Amino acid sequence: MFFVVVVIDSHAQAQHRWEDIDTSGFHKKEIIKKNGLTLIVINKDSLFNASTLQNMVDVFWKIYPQEMKRFNPQSLRTVTILISNDYKGVAATLNGVIKIDQDWLTVHPEDVDVITHEAMHIVQAYPYQPANLWLSEGIADYVRYTFGVNNQKAGWVLPSYRPGQSYTNSYRVSARFLVWVEQHKRKDIVDKLDTALRKGDYQTSTTWVTLTGKTIDELWTEYSGNSAI
Ligand SMILES: [Zn+2]
């Protein structure tokens, strides 16, 4: 998930950014450096399962370099993972900070590929364009489907096509459509979309035509008639 919140504290005349971390109360901070990358792990939940956290860290080190290599070698070298109840609703990412909802991972300890999805948002580094958020999330879930290490155990699958869906449903619905386009129309479709989005060149009305010769609505109609992947 991905969104932007900026809160202005008018009394202090200070700007509190979403990615600023309140480290009051319990916290354990660990800084790990490897192959030119730095991972900062801040855990504010003293009861958080240690092996779940280790699994998430392992996913980061395995997946983030792969995501960078394929999509954006210039991606940020320093990433912070925050485990806390600061953010409610699985996870969110902005400016190199991944906020994990401690309660979600406590109840769903196999869902460590939330890191795969969220780390991709750092690699994406797209300019903020609300109209394209469905595709940002679709690509992040495409990456989770493609690179994820524990999706099966987590019970995480791409849902089969159902009438009434739209490519703008985002997340797994859009991800499955991307897999279909990749398999049936253009092998590097996601790479091309990702680059266009990062450059600010992407437009739903034109980019799909340029890349596949068909409008996205034409592609979706074809997908809806023969959606096997
Ligand atoms: Zn997301």
Residues whose N, C-alpha, C, O or C-beta is under 5 A from the ligand:
A	BS01	ZN	M1 F2 E137 A140
